[in-house]
């Protein structure tokens, strides 16, 4: 399903995808984790991995979820975690590209950089990488069918509590 000269990628569709990524980042940055699963289909793939582990396969993922229910369970676990420290995070999503398109699905890629700020500490660069996404188009709305977050570093963070 590559993007070809015959594939119609309207400016409106490109803006819709850009807005979708912006709303996704805003949701996470605003701490509205209860809303996060709504960006996905009921049955979906959400994976966080490193570049090296991506080659090794899904058994090596840092985080892997396959349903909205699993995402909601993860949110409850975050709320109950003793490792969680209140902080502000900022997602910078850039260079999104639509790599393939059909009437039902888009394949998109975007870069991300996440900054974290804990109270009374300087802002730190937390993670950077690439989103490799399959975005379903249903009834004019966009939802992630598959979101693979590939970290640039092969050294995972000490704790990965939050979705990225």
N, CA and C atoms as a LAMMPS dump frame, in Angstrom:
ITEM: TIMESTEP
0
ITEM: NUMBER OF ATOMS
492
ITEM: BOX BOUNDS ff ff ff
-5.0000000000000000e+02 5.0000000000000000e+02
-5.0000000000000000e+02 5.0000000000000000e+02
-5.0000000000000000e+02 5.0000000000000000e+02
ITEM: ATOMS id mol type element x y z
1 1 1 N 0.827 -1.184 0
2 1 2 C 0 0 0
3 1 3 C 0.873 1.25 0
4 2 1 N 1.818 1.378 -0.887
5 2 2 C 2.672 2.563 -0.905
6 2 3 C 1.932 3.783 -1.428
7 3 1 N 2.415 4.94 -1.044
8 3 2 C 1.882 6.177 -1.593
9 3 3 C 2.444 6.305 -3
10 4 1 N 1.56 6.392 -3.962
11 4 2 C 1.985 6.522 -5.359
12 4 3 C 1.439 7.823 -5.914
13 5 1 N 1.792 8.101 -7.15
14 5 2 C 1.285 9.311 -7.795
15 5 3 C -0.24 9.285 -7.896
16 6 1 N -0.818 8.084 -7.911
17 6 2 C -2.266 7.96 -8.047
18 6 3 C -2.99 8.042 -6.704
19 7 1 N -2.24 7.935 -5.602
20 7 2 C -2.848 8.031 -4.28
21 7 3 C -3.213 9.481 -4.022
22 8 1 N -4.45 9.7 -3.608
23 8 2 C -4.904 11.056 -3.339
24 8 3 C -4.692 11.357 -1.858
25 9 1 N -3.702 12.177 -1.586
26 9 2 C -3.444 12.633 -0.225
27 9 3 C -3.766 14.117 -0.195
28 10 1 N -4.975 14.408 0.179
29 10 2 C -5.426 15.794 0.164
30 10 3 C -4.773 16.579 1.295
31 11 1 N -4.756 17.882 1.118
32 11 2 C -4.24 18.765 2.174
33 11 3 C -5.078 18.581 3.434
34 12 1 N -6.377 18.366 3.259
35 12 2 C -7.263 18.165 4.406
36 12 3 C -6.874 16.907 5.187
37 13 1 N -6.57 15.819 4.476
38 13 2 C -6.167 14.587 5.149
39 13 3 C -4.842 14.789 5.883
40 14 1 N -3.902 15.449 5.255
41 14 2 C -2.623 15.719 5.913
42 14 3 C -2.829 16.559 7.177
43 15 1 N -3.69 17.555 7.104
44 15 2 C -3.982 18.371 8.29
45 15 3 C -4.688 17.561 9.372
46 16 1 N -5.574 16.661 8.965
47 16 2 C -6.25 15.79 9.935
48 16 3 C -5.242 14.917 10.68
49 17 1 N -4.268 14.373 9.951
50 17 2 C -3.243 13.533 10.58
51 17 3 C -2.384 14.372 11.52
52 18 1 N -1.995 15.553 11.079
53 18 2 C -1.196 16.434 11.933
54 18 3 C -1.974 16.795 13.2
55 19 1 N -3.237 17.097 13.06
56 19 2 C -4.08 17.421 14.217
57 19 3 C -4.219 16.21 15.139
58 20 1 N -4.349 15.029 14.576
59 20 2 C -4.461 13.788 15.347
60 20 3 C -3.219 13.593 16.223
61 21 1 N -2.04 13.746 15.63
62 21 2 C -0.793 13.634 16.4
63 21 3 C -0.716 14.731 17.472
64 22 1 N -1.142 15.93 17.144
65 22 2 C -1.107 17.029 18.117
66 22 3 C -2.04 16.759 19.293
67 23 1 N -3.232 16.255 19.011
68 23 2 C -4.172 15.93 20.093
69 23 3 C -3.646 14.782 20.953
70 24 1 N -2.986 13.811 20.327
71 24 2 C -2.386 12.692 21.057
72 24 3 C -1.342 13.22 22.048
73 25 1 N -0.433 14.061 21.564
74 25 2 C 0.61 14.626 22.428
75 25 3 C -0.006 15.479 23.531
76 26 1 N -0.981 16.279 23.177
77 26 2 C -1.64 17.145 24.159
78 26 3 C -2.313 16.322 25.263
79 27 1 N -2.911 15.212 24.891
80 27 2 C -3.562 14.326 25.861
81 27 3 C -2.541 13.805 26.873
82 28 1 N -1.43 13.287 26.389
83 28 2 C -0.413 12.751 27.286
84 28 3 C 0.257 13.856 28.098
85 29 1 N 0.571 14.974 27.45
86 29 2 C 1.226 16.073 28.152
87 29 3 C 0.322 16.672 29.227
88 30 1 N -0.968 16.632 28.989
89 30 2 C -1.923 17.173 29.957
90 30 3 C -2.262 16.198 31.074
91 31 1 N -1.671 15.007 31.045
92 31 2 C -1.931 14.027 32.095
93 31 3 C -3.313 13.413 32.032
94 32 1 N -3.973 13.507 30.887
95 32 2 C -5.327 12.964 30.74
96 32 3 C -5.242 11.518 30.26
97 33 1 N -4.652 10.68 31.076
98 33 2 C -4.414 9.291 30.677
99 33 3 C -5.703 8.514 30.454
100 34 1 N -6.782 8.902 31.114
101 34 2 C -8.05 8.191 30.919
102 34 3 C -8.544 8.325 29.482
103 35 1 N -8.125 9.378 28.792
104 35 2 C -8.546 9.626 27.412
105 35 3 C -7.628 8.906 26.422
106 36 1 N -6.403 8.608 26.837
107 36 2 C -5.401 8.014 25.95
108 36 3 C -5.915 6.805 25.163
109 37 1 N -6.61 5.82 25.774
110 37 2 C -7.072 4.657 24.99
111 37 3 C -8.04 5.013 23.864
112 38 1 N -8.705 6.143 23.957
113 38 2 C -9.681 6.526 22.934
114 38 3 C -9.024 6.859 21.597
115 39 1 N -7.72 7.01 21.577
116 39 2 C -7.001 7.242 20.324
117 39 3 C -6.791 5.943 19.546
118 40 1 N -7.156 4.812 20.138
119 40 2 C -6.892 3.503 19.56
120 40 3 C -8.193 2.768 19.266
121 41 1 N -8.136 1.816 18.339
122 41 2 C -9.244 0.895 18.134
123 41 3 C -9.342 -0.026 19.341
124 42 1 N -10.489 -0.695 19.507
125 42 2 C -10.651 -1.627 20.635
126 42 3 C -9.567 -2.696 20.638
127 43 1 N -9.29 -3.26 19.475
128 43 2 C -8.219 -4.239 19.332
129 43 3 C -7.124 -3.577 18.505
130 44 1 N -5.987 -3.433 19.109
131 44 2 C -4.921 -2.642 18.509
132 44 3 C -3.571 -3.208 18.939
133 45 1 N -2.529 -2.572 18.478
134 45 2 C -1.177 -2.916 18.908
135 45 3 C -0.53 -1.624 19.387
136 46 1 N -0.006 -1.662 20.6
137 46 2 C 0.789 -0.553 21.138
138 46 3 C 2.065 -1.157 21.691
139 47 1 N 3.187 -0.786 21.081
140 47 2 C 4.466 -1.341 21.495
141 47 3 C 5.467 -0.219 21.709
142 48 1 N 6.298 -0.4 22.727
143 48 2 C 7.45 0.469 22.933
144 48 3 C 8.666 -0.443 22.904
145 49 1 N 9.621 -0.104 22.045
146 49 2 C 10.786 -0.949 21.867
147 49 3 C 11.995 -0.078 21.528
148 50 1 N 13.139 -0.681 21.448
149 50 2 C 14.338 0.02 20.992
150 50 3 C 14.618 -0.407 19.549
151 51 1 N 15.499 0.319 18.884
152 51 2 C 15.834 -0.05 17.497
153 51 3 C 16.384 -1.469 17.433
154 52 1 N 17.281 -1.802 18.362
155 52 2 C 17.865 -3.146 18.368
156 52 3 C 16.797 -4.203 18.656
157 53 1 N 15.968 -3.96 19.657
158 53 2 C 14.938 -4.934 20.021
159 53 3 C 13.878 -5.086 18.94
160 54 1 N 13.663 -4.056 18.141
161 54 2 C 12.715 -4.156 17.038
162 54 3 C 13.137 -5.266 16.078
163 55 1 N 14.436 -5.372 15.86
164 55 2 C 14.951 -6.441 14.98
165 55 3 C 14.805 -7.814 15.625
166 56 1 N 14.831 -7.864 16.967
167 56 2 C 14.754 -9.147 17.67
168 56 3 C 13.319 -9.671 17.787
169 57 1 N 12.346 -8.768 17.702
170 57 2 C 10.956 -9.206 17.735
171 57 3 C 10.2 -8.742 18.962
172 58 1 N 8.873 -8.938 18.962
173 58 2 C 8.013 -8.404 20.009
174 58 3 C 8.278 -8.965 21.411
175 59 1 N 8.929 -10.103 21.501
176 59 2 C 9.23 -10.646 22.835
177 59 3 C 10.189 -9.751 23.604
178 60 1 N 10.883 -8.877 22.903
179 60 2 C 11.87 -7.995 23.53
180 60 3 C 11.332 -6.588 23.785
181 61 1 N 10.038 -6.353 23.573
182 61 2 C 9.458 -5.024 23.777
183 61 3 C 9.557 -4.586 25.231
184 62 1 N 9.69 -3.269 25.422
185 62 2 C 9.681 -2.698 26.768
186 62 3 C 8.255 -2.628 27.31
187 63 1 N 7.3 -2.435 26.41
188 63 2 C 5.884 -2.403 26.767
189 63 3 C 5.106 -2.88 25.561
190 64 1 N 4.076 -3.688 25.788
191 64 2 C 3.251 -4.173 24.695
192 64 3 C 1.82 -4.35 25.199
193 65 1 N 0.886 -3.712 24.51
194 65 2 C -0.539 -3.815 24.846
195 65 3 C -1.306 -4.086 23.565
196 66 1 N -2.44 -4.8 23.683
197 66 2 C -3.162 -5.175 22.464
198 66 3 C -4.651 -4.838 22.482
199 67 1 N -5.12 -4.191 23.54
200 67 2 C -6.527 -3.792 23.585
201 67 3 C -6.669 -2.503 24.389
202 68 1 N -7.78 -1.825 24.179
203 68 2 C -8.085 -0.645 25.005
204 68 3 C -8.206 -1.04 26.472
205 69 1 N -8.761 -2.225 26.725
206 69 2 C -8.898 -2.697 28.106
207 69 3 C -7.524 -2.821 28.755
208 70 1 N -6.568 -3.365 28.029
209 70 2 C -5.205 -3.463 28.542
210 70 3 C -4.609 -2.095 28.82
211 71 1 N -4.943 -1.124 27.974
212 71 2 C -4.466 0.244 28.19
213 71 3 C -5.07 0.837 29.459
214 72 1 N -6.357 0.601 29.656
215 72 2 C -7.01 1.113 30.87
216 72 3 C -6.415 0.458 32.116
217 73 1 N -6.115 -0.827 32.04
218 73 2 C -5.45 -1.509 33.161
219 73 3 C -4.096 -0.88 33.442
220 74 1 N -3.37 -0.527 32.384
221 74 2 C -2.059 0.106 32.54
222 74 3 C -2.194 1.454 33.241
223 75 1 N -3.225 2.196 32.907
224 75 2 C -3.466 3.499 33.527
225 75 3 C -3.734 3.332 35.025
226 76 1 N -4.525 2.335 35.385
227 76 2 C -4.786 2.056 36.805
228 76 3 C -3.48 1.709 37.509
229 77 1 N -2.647 0.903 36.872
230 77 2 C -1.367 0.516 37.468
231 77 3 C -0.466 1.734 37.678
232 78 1 N -0.494 2.683 36.74
233 78 2 C 0.305 3.899 36.889
234 78 3 C -0.146 4.654 38.132
235 79 1 N -1.462 4.755 38.313
236 79 2 C -2.006 5.459 39.481
237 79 3 C -1.653 4.792 40.789
238 80 1 N -1.435 3.495 40.764
239 80 2 C -1.131 2.753 41.993
240 80 3 C 0.364 2.536 42.19
241 81 1 N 1.166 2.943 41.229
242 81 2 C 2.606 2.677 41.282
243 81 3 C 3.288 3.546 42.335
244 82 1 N 4.138 2.933 43.12
245 82 2 C 4.929 3.683 44.085
246 82 3 C 6.124 4.335 43.409
247 83 1 N 6.456 3.911 42.2
248 83 2 C 7.59 4.467 41.466
249 83 3 C 7.241 5.776 40.749
250 84 1 N 5.963 6.082 40.666
251 84 2 C 5.539 7.256 39.912
252 84 3 C 5.847 8.525 40.7
253 85 1 N 6.52 9.457 40.052
254 85 2 C 6.77 10.782 40.615
255 85 3 C 6.009 11.796 39.773
256 86 1 N 5.262 12.687 40.407
257 86 2 C 4.564 13.716 39.615
258 86 3 C 5.569 14.52 38.786
259 87 1 N 5.226 14.743 37.538
260 87 2 C 6.085 15.507 36.647
261 87 3 C 5.263 16.032 35.475
262 88 1 N 5.88 16.901 34.738
263 88 2 C 5.29 17.422 33.507
264 88 3 C 6.124 16.859 32.364
265 89 1 N 5.454 16.424 31.329
266 89 2 C 6.196 15.994 30.158
267 89 3 C 5.691 16.755 28.945
268 90 1 N 6.55 16.876 27.97
269 90 2 C 6.226 17.604 26.756
270 90 3 C 6.654 16.774 25.562
271 91 1 N 5.681 16.378 24.758
272 91 2 C 5.956 15.634 23.523
273 91 3 C 6.156 16.629 22.376
274 92 1 N 7.252 16.492 21.699
275 92 2 C 7.478 17.249 20.479
276 92 3 C 7.408 16.239 19.339
277 93 1 N 6.386 16.352 18.509
278 93 2 C 6.184 15.417 17.402
279 93 3 C 6.444 16.187 16.116
280 94 1 N 7.334 15.644 15.281
281 94 2 C 7.714 16.383 14.083
282 94 3 C 7.916 15.441 12.898
283 95 1 N 8.039 16.063 11.75
284 95 2 C 8.366 15.362 10.504
285 95 3 C 7.454 14.172 10.225
286 96 1 N 6.165 14.338 10.516
287 96 2 C 5.279 13.208 10.217
288 96 3 C 5.164 13.063 8.704
289 97 1 N 5.145 11.814 8.289
290 97 2 C 5.051 11.478 6.886
291 97 3 C 4.024 10.372 6.679
292 98 1 N 3.206 10.518 5.698
293 98 2 C 2.298 9.449 5.325
294 98 3 C 3.039 8.598 4.309
295 99 1 N 3.27 7.341 4.658
296 99 2 C 4.075 6.464 3.813
297 99 3 C 3.23 5.593 2.897
298 100 1 N 1.987 5.362 3.286
299 100 2 C 1.081 4.554 2.473
300 100 3 C -0.34 4.948 2.836
301 101 1 N -1.246 4.765 1.888
302 101 2 C -2.619 5.19 2.126
303 101 3 C -3.601 4.355 1.332
304 102 1 N -4.749 4.117 1.965
305 102 2 C -5.908 3.549 1.286
306 102 3 C -7.113 4.268 1.861
307 103 1 N -8.304 3.886 1.427
308 103 2 C -9.507 4.521 1.964
309 103 3 C -9.74 4.167 3.429
310 104 1 N -9.183 3.028 3.883
311 104 2 C -9.434 2.547 5.247
312 104 3 C -8.273 2.753 6.204
313 105 1 N -7.066 2.994 5.679
314 105 2 C -5.903 3.018 6.561
315 105 3 C -4.778 3.873 6
316 106 1 N -4.039 4.464 6.923
317 106 2 C -2.818 5.185 6.584
318 106 3 C -1.658 4.529 7.314
319 107 1 N -0.515 4.526 6.698
320 107 2 C 0.725 4.161 7.394
321 107 3 C 1.518 5.448 7.498
322 108 1 N 1.831 5.786 8.729
323 108 2 C 2.495 7.064 8.967
324 108 3 C 3.696 6.865 9.871
325 109 1 N 4.607 7.799 9.752
326 109 2 C 5.784 7.787 10.611
327 109 3 C 6.002 9.222 11.08
328 110 1 N 6.465 9.367 12.319
329 110 2 C 6.769 10.689 12.859
330 110 3 C 7.904 10.542 13.864
331 111 1 N 8.649 11.609 14.033
332 111 2 C 9.68 11.643 15.061
333 111 3 C 9.068 12.18 16.348
334 112 1 N 9.594 11.73 17.48
335 112 2 C 9.154 12.3 18.752
336 112 3 C 10.355 12.549 19.651
337 113 1 N 10.193 13.548 20.503
338 113 2 C 11.17 13.865 21.538
339 113 3 C 10.337 14.213 22.769
340 114 1 N 10.635 13.591 23.883
341 114 2 C 9.874 13.83 25.105
342 114 3 C 10.803 14.472 26.12
343 115 1 N 10.361 15.629 26.612
344 115 2 C 11.055 16.327 27.677
345 115 3 C 10.296 16.088 28.969
346 116 1 N 11.012 15.956 30.081
347 116 2 C 10.364 15.774 31.388
348 116 3 C 10.871 16.837 32.349
349 117 1 N 9.95 17.317 33.193
350 117 2 C 10.314 18.261 34.234
351 117 3 C 9.677 17.808 35.542
352 118 1 N 10.534 17.567 36.526
353 118 2 C 10.074 17.252 37.868
354 118 3 C 10.111 18.533 38.69
355 119 1 N 9.23 18.655 39.686
356 119 2 C 9.253 19.867 40.511
357 119 3 C 10.667 20.121 41.056
358 120 1 N 11.064 21.375 40.983
359 120 2 C 12.336 21.839 41.53
360 120 3 C 13.56 21.199 40.877
361 121 1 N 13.399 20.719 39.635
362 121 2 C 14.542 20.218 38.863
363 121 3 C 14.481 20.815 37.471
364 122 1 N 15.596 20.823 36.811
365 122 2 C 15.646 21.322 35.437
366 122 3 C 14.97 20.324 34.491
367 123 1 N 14.483 20.854 33.402
368 123 2 C 13.911 20.008 32.358
369 123 3 C 14.997 19.113 31.787
370 124 1 N 14.632 17.86 31.531
371 124 2 C 15.593 16.907 30.976
372 124 3 C 15.04 16.282 29.706
373 125 1 N 15.947 15.948 28.816
374 125 2 C 15.579 15.192 27.634
375 125 3 C 15.376 13.75 28.095
376 126 1 N 14.182 13.215 27.89
377 126 2 C 13.859 11.889 28.395
378 126 3 C 14.008 10.822 27.317
379 127 1 N 13.275 10.972 26.239
380 127 2 C 13.276 9.963 25.179
381 127 3 C 13.163 10.648 23.819
382 128 1 N 13.696 9.969 22.821
383 128 2 C 13.447 10.383 21.448
384 128 3 C 13.36 9.118 20.61
385 129 1 N 12.713 9.268 19.474
386 129 2 C 12.571 8.104 18.612
387 129 3 C 11.612 8.364 17.48
388 130 1 N 11.025 7.271 17.014
389 130 2 C 10.133 7.3 15.869
390 130 3 C 8.842 6.568 16.195
391 131 1 N 7.735 7.151 15.784
392 131 2 C 6.452 6.453 15.806
393 131 3 C 6.276 5.8 14.437
394 132 1 N 6.009 4.516 14.403
395 132 2 C 5.635 3.808 13.178
396 132 3 C 4.194 3.367 13.371
397 133 1 N 3.282 4.012 12.662
398 133 2 C 1.863 3.853 12.963
399 133 3 C 1.045 3.381 11.777
400 134 1 N 0.018 2.61 12.097
401 134 2 C -1.066 2.297 11.172
402 134 3 C -2.295 2.981 11.746
403 135 1 N -2.887 3.866 10.974
404 135 2 C -4.009 4.669 11.438
405 135 3 C -5.251 4.269 10.654
406 136 1 N -6.249 3.792 11.384
407 136 2 C -7.514 3.401 10.747
408 136 3 C -8.361 4.645 10.496
409 137 1 N -9.036 4.642 9.361
410 137 2 C -9.991 5.699 9.029
411 137 3 C -11.365 5.054 9.072
412 138 1 N -12.135 5.376 10.092
413 138 2 C -13.486 4.802 10.234
414 138 3 C -14.475 5.93 10.493
415 139 1 N -15.476 5.993 9.636
416 139 2 C -16.522 7.011 9.752
417 139 3 C -15.92 8.413 9.854
418 140 1 N -14.869 8.651 9.071
419 140 2 C -14.25 9.965 9.043
420 140 3 C -13.384 10.293 10.245
421 141 1 N -13.174 9.333 11.136
422 141 2 C -12.346 9.553 12.329
423 141 3 C -11.086 8.722 12.233
424 142 1 N -10.043 9.191 12.882
425 142 2 C -8.767 8.493 12.901
426 142 3 C -8.553 7.816 14.252
427 143 1 N -8.059 6.58 14.212
428 143 2 C -7.69 5.825 15.415
429 143 3 C -6.446 5.003 15.093
430 144 1 N -5.597 4.867 16.083
431 144 2 C -4.431 4.013 15.87
432 144 3 C -4.87 2.549 15.858
433 145 1 N -4.489 1.853 14.82
434 145 2 C -4.646 0.401 14.748
435 145 3 C -3.371 -0.234 15.312
436 146 1 N -2.257 0.435 15.023
437 146 2 C -0.968 -0.049 15.508
438 146 3 C -0.075 1.167 15.74
439 147 1 N 0.544 1.215 16.908
440 147 2 C 1.488 2.282 17.235
441 147 3 C 2.733 1.616 17.795
442 148 1 N 3.817 1.725 17.058
443 148 2 C 5.094 1.173 17.507
444 148 3 C 6.025 2.345 17.763
445 149 1 N 6.389 2.509 19.024
446 149 2 C 7.274 3.593 19.449
447 149 3 C 8.676 3.012 19.534
448 150 1 N 9.538 3.435 18.63
449 150 2 C 10.893 2.898 18.553
450 150 3 C 11.857 3.935 19.126
451 151 1 N 12.469 3.597 20.263
452 151 2 C 13.385 4.517 20.914
453 151 3 C 14.706 4.574 20.16
454 152 1 N 15.281 5.762 20.066
455 152 2 C 16.573 5.916 19.402
456 152 3 C 17.674 5.174 20.141
457 153 1 N 17.639 5.233 21.453
458 153 2 C 18.685 4.615 22.259
459 153 3 C 18.376 3.143 22.49
460 154 1 N 19.4 2.323 22.417
461 154 2 C 19.217 0.917 22.754
462 154 3 C 19.27 0.688 24.258
463 155 1 N 19.554 1.756 25.008
464 155 2 C 19.551 1.676 26.468
465 155 3 C 18.206 2.221 26.937
466 156 1 N 17.327 1.35 27.416
467 156 2 C 15.994 1.813 27.817
468 156 3 C 16.073 2.684 29.068
469 157 1 N 15.07 3.538 29.28
470 157 2 C 15.061 4.354 30.486
471 157 3 C 14.929 3.472 31.726
472 158 1 N 15.358 4.018 32.873
473 158 2 C 15.275 3.256 34.125
474 158 3 C 13.843 2.828 34.413
475 159 1 N 12.919 3.726 34.173
476 159 2 C 11.51 3.377 34.378
477 159 3 C 10.704 3.916 33.216
478 160 1 N 9.818 3.116 32.741
479 160 2 C 8.931 3.527 31.673
480 160 3 C 7.51 3.291 32.165
481 161 1 N 7.042 4.235 32.958
482 161 2 C 5.726 4.092 33.571
483 161 3 C 4.663 4.635 32.627
484 162 1 N 4.913 5.792 32.073
485 162 2 C 3.954 6.513 31.249
486 162 3 C 3.917 5.962 29.828
487 163 1 N 2.761 6.033 29.168
488 163 2 C 2.744 5.761 27.727
489 163 3 C 3.471 6.888 26.995
490 164 1 N 3.999 6.583 25.822
491 164 2 C 4.721 7.623 25.082
492 164 3 C 4.112 7.833 23.698
